[in-house]
Amino acid sequence: MQGKEELPELMIGDRYLVSQSRRLADIGGCPTFAAQNVGASGSSCLALAPSSPSPRLPEILMLRHDCLMSVYAHEHSKGALWVICGHPPGSPLTDGFPSWGENQIIEGAVRPLAAILLLMQEAELTCRAIRPDNLFFGSGMNKLVLGPAGLAPPGMHQPLVFEPLSSAVCHPAARGDGTLACDVFSMGVLIVSLCFGEVPLKGLTDEQILERRLQMGSAEAYIGGRSLPDGLASMLWAMLSDDPASRPSPSDLFTMAPSKLFSLRPESPARVPLRIGTVDVWTPRALAWHAARAPVEFSSLLQRQVIASWLRNELKQGRMASLIEQTGGSFLPSSDRKAIDPATLAITRVIAILDPSAPLFWGGRWFWPNALPQMLAYAGSLGDKRQNEERDVSMIAGFIMGNPEMFDHPLVPEAQKTQVMELVVLGQRTGVKGPDRIRRLPYDNNPLQVCLSPRCIVDRISQMSGILSWAEQHSSENELPVEGLTRNGLLDAEMRSFLASHFARQRLTSALEAQKAGLPIWNADLILLAAVQRVAEQGAVPAITRRMFPLLKQELRHWRSRTGRAKRRLALEDAVAQGNLTKLLRIAEDPHGLRLDQQTAQRAEQEIARLVHALEPDPDMSARNKRLARNTGEFVSLITGIGVAMTSVWFEFCR
């Protein structure tokens, strides 16, 4: 059996040597590899390879705390981002929770994590990575250490049990940035796990966990009748509240003491449940969730005013009932061209009324609007399953961005409304429309987003220079036949959107004009790559220049002068050898030089026409004058000179 091929070692930042063949346990949701600091006596460290880091990763990595794993460097190699950090101080909590008492939990978990959240609050960041596999504890330690944050999309790797309901109902890619209240909830689940020695609701499926939490409330579902340390009980009930406003702030937790009490406004269930389909619901929040699961049954209850009556009579929610009674026709858009199924819009509106902290429900799925770029990125990473998911998410994003007024309504929660408008502004800033605008969203939203082209996604390219390096390695005729090159170009649509976003971010819009100029697609791609080579100060790319030489050589046919064509062909060959794309284009596509060549050829043609006209016989010339002219040496010389001139011009411009 043939051994597995060894991957080459990488040098990151001229200091860290990464062994790509030695993969270790993932940290922070990232593939992790062994590395060495060659500048410090070969000390061991870790190299993390994020595929979809937070747009604010550089800011997150600047945070420093004793209980936060240190990051030494973050650098790019071949366009791919690498994060270098030290080894965890112990095992992850997935290997087991320490047996701590009340004071140890406060000093070793509550205060350190609250201090980290305070740092993030000051920087207007969220963590979204408080979970057992990202928290470490070793022998002799009296505090937990949090692994790196920001290396994956917010909440992407959070177990559902650690997420508040406002994001737990969403697909992991659709959870959005979240808030510090989300981090406080995750922290509360962690503290409960430390108290009980295991994660709450262990052994249940995600669906069962959601059902229980929605019917009972998360705090009741997690704690139930189990006893908690007296000094932690009120804090945990508050932290696990399904109402974000009821959760304590990081500063409240940082000053935690056993004697500190937290107030909580209880959420009372209905006296009589409402039946939707085959399920009894007891709270407005549970009803909102089941409305999304059973829209037909929910619409029937809504139209018959059953929901409003239940809210008013069984929950004493008169105002909520009145708002729901107003749903229906009043929510339809005023323009016929934007008409939409009334039931779809009504369900979305009613869900927002029932649970203002819930995410947006649209197109059959829960999501936060600011997660749409990440949802598109996730769809792009699905390989064979990419097409359907990408189509569905693109349709949702296109509708929301094209109809923002539908979400600018008094009953739309402020968080959703703000996120929709931010998404619209992000799309408008690109200056492009249609599929190109949607395709650019992940890159415009996140400068660290890897290129989602299926041809290079495994290479994790998040810098323009990486696309040029990739093209240099994959431009052979075996990978890209002549017919494919002329028809489809060097790049694909995803690569062009990636480069367009990066050029726009650097305000280098001139490089994008080639895509609109009606040039052959291979030519427009070459102009883009030449701009990358200039901006990134990239070295020679001889494989690309050799591959493009035959096509550019054909472009010389537009030149009329044989001498000019020959000189330019020699210059092209020299540029090919140098691997210089800009020089190659400058030679083959010289509008000023081509215009002069055409003008010179035109003047030559005019001169030939004049000489031909001069040689035409004059009908008024007498026979005697004709005989005299033919007998003179002057006439013979004139004819010879004219013939030589015409022949030279013909060879130069007309052959």
N, C-alpha and C positions, 0 to 999 in steps of 0.2 A: 504493500500500500504506500502510495507516494505521500511524503510529508507535506504538511501545510506550508505554503509559501510565506517566507518571512517578510513582513512589511518593513520598509526602510525607517530608520531613525530620523527624527526631525530635531533641528536646533531652533528653539523658540527664543527670540530676543537675544541672540548671541550668548545665551547663558544657560538655558535649560534644555537638556537632551531628553527627548520623549521617545520611549520605546513603544511603538504602535503595536507590536506583537505581544505585549504584556498587558492585557486588559484586566482591570480589577473591578471590584464591586462598584456599581454606580453611586455617585454622590451628587446631591442636588438635582437628581433627575437626569444626569448627564453620563454618557460613557466616560469612563475614567481609566487612565493609563499610568503606568509607572514612569517616573522621570527622575532625572538627576540634575542637581545644580553643579555644573562643571566648574563654576567659579568659587565654590566653597567646599573644597576637598571631596567633591562627589557626594554631598549630602543628598539623601533621598527625599523626593517630594512627589506630588501628583499632578497630572495634566488632565484637565477636564475639557471635553469636546462638546460644547452646547450647539444644538441645531436650531433652536428658536428662542434665544434669550430675550429678556425684557428689553424694551427700547431704552430703558434708563439704567441698564446694567452698569455702565461706568460710574454713575452716582452711587449705586448700591454697593459696589465694590470699594468705594472710598470710606464706607462706614467702618469704624474700629471699636471693638469692645472685647473684653477678656473672654466673654462667653460666645463670641462669634468667630468661626474659623477664619483665620487670616488668609488673605489672597496676596500672593507675592507679585504677580504680574498678569496682564492679559495682553496678548500679542496675536498678530495674524501671521500665518505661514501659508503661502500659495493661496491667499485670499480667504483662508478659513481661520476662525477665531479659536484660540486656545486660552484657557484660564489655568494658571499655575497656583497651587496652594499646598499647604502642609498636610500631613497625615492627620486624620481624626484622632482626638485624644483617647479614644476608647471605642467600644462597640456601640452600634446604633441601638436605640431602645426596642427595635423589633426583636432583638435577642433576649429581651427581658427588662422589666422595670425594676429600679432599685427599691428596696424596702425602706421607705422614708417615713418619718413621723411628720406631724403637722408643721413644726418649726423648720425642719429640713426642707419640706416642700416649699415653704415660703422663701427661705433663704437660697435654696438651690435651684428653684424653677421659676416661681412667681416673679421675684424681684429682678433676676437677670434678664428674663425674657421681656418683662415690662420696660427695663432700661433700653433694650434693643429697639422695642417699638417706639419709645420716646425719641430715639435718634432718627428713626424713620419718619415719625410725625413731624419733627423739625425740618426734615428734608422733603416733606410732602410725598413720601413713598409708602408703599405697603409691602409686607413681607410675603404673605400667601404661601409659606413653605414650612409652617409649624406642624410637623407630623413625626411619628416615631422613627422612620428611616432617615430623617434629616436631623435628628438630635442624638448626641453621643454622650456616653458616660463610661468612665473607667474606674478601676480599683483605686482607692485613695482619693477619688474626686468627691467634692462636696457640692458641685454645681454642674448643671447640664450645659453642653456646648451646642450651639445651633450651627448647622452646616451652611454653606454659601447660599444666598438667596439670589433671585433674579436670573438664574441660569436656564430657566424654563418659563413658559408662559404662566402668568399668575394663576395659581390654584390647579394647574394642569395635572400635577401628580399627587394632589391631595386625595386621600381616601374619602369617600362620600361622608363617612361618619364624622370627619373632622371639618366639614364645610357647613356653614349656616344654610338654612333652607333657601335663602335668596340666591345661592349659587349651587346648592346640592341638586336642585331640580334640573340644572343645565348639564349638557355634555361637558366634560372637562375643558375642551377647547373654547367653550362658549361662556365661561365664568367671568370673564372680564377682569379689570384691574382690582375690583373689590375695594374695600375700605379697611381702615384700622379696626373697625368693629368686627369685620370678618376675621381678622387676626386674633382679636380678643376671644371670639368664639372658639377658634382652633386651639388657642391656649387653654381655654376652659376644658375642652375635651381631654387635652393632655393632662391637666391637673387631676381630673376625675380618674383617668387611667392610672396615674401614680397612686391615687388613694386606694383604688380597687386592685391594682396589680395587673390589670388587663384593660384592653380597649372596650368601651361600652358596646353592648349589643353584639358581642362577638358571636360568630357563627350564623348570623342572619345575612340574607342577600341584600344588596343595595335597595331593591324594590321593597323588601320587607321593612328595612330600616326607615325608608321614606314614609311608608304607610303608617308605621307606628309613630313616627315623629309628628306627622301632620295631624293625626287623630288625637294624640296625647300632649303634644308640645315636646320640643327637644329635651328640655331639662327633665321633665317627668319621665320621658322615655329612657334617658340615660341614667338617671339616679334612682327612679322608682322608689321602692321601699328600702333601699340599702342605706346604711348609716354612713355619714361623712364626719370627719373631724369637726368638732363644734366651731372652731375658729375659721373654717373654710366654707362652711355650708352656705351662708348667705351670699358670699362672693361667687360661688360656683353656680348657684341658681340664677344669679344676675348675669354671669358670663354666658350661660347657656340659653338665655332668653332668645326667643324667635323675633323679638322686636329689637332691632339694632340700637334704638335710642335708649333702651333700658340697660344695655351692657355698660359696665364701668369703663372708664378711660384708662389708657396706659399710666397716666400719672396717679390715678386712684389705686392701681395695682402696685405701682412702685412703692407706695407708702403703706402697703398692706401690713396689717398686724392682726393677731388672733382676735383682738377685741374689736376690730373694725367691722361694722355692719353695713350691708348694702340693701337699699330698699328696692322693691320690685312690684310693679303693677301686675297683678295676676290677670290672666286671660281666661274668662269663664266660658265653658262650653254651653251649647244650647240645652234647654230643658228637654227638648224632643229633637231627635236628629232629622235631617233632611235626606231622603233617599234619592240617589242619582244612579241610575242603572241598577246594579246589584249591591251598591255600597251605601252605608249610612255615614253621613258626615256630621260632625258636631261643631265645627268652627268655620268662620269665613275663610281662613287660610286653607283648610282642607278642601273646602268647596272650590276655591280657585284652582287648586291642583287637579281635582277631579273634573273640573270644567274643561281643562286641556285634554284630559284622557278620554272623556266621553262628550265631545262637542254636540252631537246630535241630541242626546238626552238632555244636556244642559240647555240647549236652545229651546227645546220644548218647554222646560220649566220656566225659562226666562219669558217666553212669549205669553205664558199663562199666568204670569205674575206670582208664581209659586215662591220664587226665591225672595222677592221683596216682602211677601207676607211672612215667610219664615224668619227673615232677619228682624222684621218689626215685632213679631209676636213672641218668638222664642229667644231672641238675643237682645231685644230692646235696642236695636240699632236702627232707629228711625231715620237718621240722616243718610246712612248708607243705603237703606231701602229706597229712599226718595231719589237718590242719585241713580240707582239701578233702574228705577221706573222710567227714567229719562232716556235710557239707551234705546237704540233702534234707528229710526229714520233721522233723528237729529244729529247722528254721528256721521251720516253719509257726506262725502265730499261734494262741494258745490258744482264742480265741473264734470260734465258727462264723460269726458275723455279719461277721467281717472276713477270711473265708477268701479266699485268693488262689492263683492258679496256682502250684504248687510250683516248676515249672521257672523261672518268672520270678524268684521270690525266690532260688532257688539260684544262678542266673546272677549276680544282683547281688552275692550274698555271695562267690561264688568270685572275681569280678573284684576285689573289695576285698582278698581274700587274696593274689591274684597280684600286685597293685600297690597297696599301701596309699596311695600318693601320688596315685592316679587320682581323678577326680571320681566322683560318683554316676552309675550307669547305671540308669535307670528309665524305663518307658514308651517304650522304643525310642530314647532319646536320652541323651547325656552332658550333665551340668550340675552346677554346684556349688549346693547348696541356697540359699545366700545370694544367688544370682542369680535366683531365681524371681520376685521383684518386678520386676526389670528385664526378664525374659523376658515377663512380662505386659505391661509397658510397650512392649516391642518389638512384640509381637503387635498392640497397639492402634494402632501406627503403620503397619500394612501396607495400609491402605485396603481395596481389594476383596478381598484375601486374608486379611483380619483374622479372619473368623469361625472358620475351621477351626483356625488356629494358636491363637487365643484359647481355643477350646474344649479343645484338647489340653493346653495348659499349665495351664488352670484345673483340669482333671481331675487332673493330676499334683499340683498345689499342694494341692487339696482332699484328696487321698488322704494325702499326707504329713502335712498338718496335722491330719487326723482320725485318723491311726494312728501317733503318734510313738513308741509303744512298740516298733514293728517296727524302728526304727532305733536303739533304745537297747539294743544288743547288743554283747557283748565284741569281736566280730569287725568291727564297724563302725568305721572309722578315726575317731579323735577329732575331726578337723577336720569331717568330715561330721556326726558326732553333735552337736557343738556348734552347727553351723549349723542343723540341723533344729530343735533346741530353741529357738534364738533366733527362728526363723520361727514356731514354735508360740506362743511368748510374744507376738510381735508381733500375731498374729491374735487371740489371746485378749484382748488389751488393748482391742480395738475394741468388744467387747461385742455384736457382731452375728454372725450365722451365715449359712451358705449362700452363695449367689452374691454377696451384698453384702460379705461378709467377704473373699472372693477379689478382688472388684473394688477394694476399698480398699487392698489390699496395696501397690501401687506408691506410693500417696500417703502411707500410714502409714510406709513405709520411707524415703521421700525427700521432705522438705518442699519441694524445688525441682523435683519432677516436674511436667511440664506436664500440663494436663487432657487426657485422651485421648479426649474426645468427638469423633467425626468432624465435628461441626458447628463446632468451634473449635480443633482440634489445630494447624492452620496458624498460629494466632495465638500459640502457645507460652505460653499463660496458666499461670502458676505462683503467682499470688496471687489471693485471693478477690475483691479489687476488680476484677480483670480479667474475671471472670465477670459481674459486674454491668454493667460497661461493655459487654461483648459483648451481653448481653441488651437493653441500652438501644438498641444499634444494629441488633438483629435481631428486634425484637418487632412489626414492622409486620404488617398483615393479609395482605400479599402473601407474606411469608415464613412466617407462622404463622396460617393460617385459623382462624376461630372454632371450628370443629369440632375441629381439631387441638389448639387451646389448651385447650378444656374436657376433651378426652379424654386428652391427653398432658402437659399443663402447659407452662410456659415453658421448663423445663430437660429434660435427659434423664438416664438413670440414671447415666451416667459423670460428669456435672456434679454430681449430687447426692452421689455418693461422694467426689468431689474436695472439695466444700464440707464434707461431714460430717467428713472427715479433718482439715481445717484448723480447724473448730470444736472438734473433740475435742482437738487439740493445744493450743488456747488455753483449754480447759476451759469452753467455752461450750455445754454440752450442752443447755441449755434450747431453743436454736434447732432442735435435732434432734427434739424431741418432736412437732412438727407432722407429721413423716413417719410417726409411729406412731399419730396420733390419729384416723385414719379420715376426715380432711377431704378434700374434693375436691382432686385432685392440683394443680390450678392454684393453689388456696388455700395448700396446703402449700409450693409453690414460692415464692409471694409472701412468705410468712413467712420463708423462708430468705434471700431477697434483701433483705428489710427488715433482717434481722439483719446482713447484709454491709454494707449502707449505714450502719448505726449503728457497727459495729466499725471499719470502714475510714474512717469519717468522710467518706464519699463525697458528692459534690454531688448536685444534683437529677437525677432520672431521669424527666422528663416523658413520654417516649415510653412507658415502662412503665406509668406511672399512667394515661395516657389509654387505653392498651390494656386495662387491668384495670377501668376505671370501669364499663362496662356490666355486667360480671359482679358487681362489688361492689354496684352499684345494685339488682340483683335480690335480693341478700341482705337489703335493707331491707324486703322484703315480710313478713319475720317480725315486724316492728314493728307493733303494733296502733294506735298513736296516729298519726293523719294529720298532726297538727302536728309530732310528733316525727320522722316520716318526712321531712317537708318540710325541717325544720331540718337533719337529717343529710345529706340530699341536697345542700343548699347547702354544708355543711361538706365533703362529699366533693369537690365541684367546686373548692373552694378548695384542698384537699390535692392534687388533680390538677394544678392550676396551679403549685403549689409543688414538685411532683415528689418529695414526701415519702412513702415507702412505709409507714413506721411510723405516721405520722399517718393515712394512708388506712385502714390496718387497724384502728387504734384507734377510728375513727369507725364503720366498717362492722361491726366485730366487738367490741362492747362488752358482754360477758356480764352485767356488773352492771347497766348501763343497760337491757338487754333484759329482764332479770329484773324490774326495777322496772316497766317498761312492761307486761309480762305481768301483774304483780300488780295494777297500776292498772286494766287492762282487766278483770281478773277481778272486782275490787271493783265496777266500774261495772256489769258484768253482774249481779252479785248485787243491786245497788241497783235496777236495772230490774225484776228479778224480784220484789223486795219491793214496789215501787210497783204493779206489775201485780196482785200479790196483794191489795194494799190496795184496789184498785179493783173487785175482784170483789164482787158483791152478797152481803149477809148474809142467808141464808134465814130467820133469826129476826126480822129487822127487820120491823116491822109496816108495813102499807100506809100508815098515817097518817104514820109517821116518814119514809118514803121521800118522800111528797109534800112534807112540810115541808122536808126537806133540799134537794130539787131547787129549791125556791122561794127559797132563801137565797142571797145574793150570796157568802157565805163559801164555799159549795160550788162555785160557778162559778169563783171565783178559784183554789181548790185544784185543780180539774180543769185549768185553764189552766196553772198552774205545773207540774203534773206532766207535762202534754203537752210543754211547752217543755223541761223537763229530759230527758225521754226522747228527744226529737228530737236534742238536743245530744249526748247520750251515744252515740246511734246513729250520728250523723255522725262523731264522733271515733274511735270504736273498732270499729264494726260495718260500716260501709259498705265 
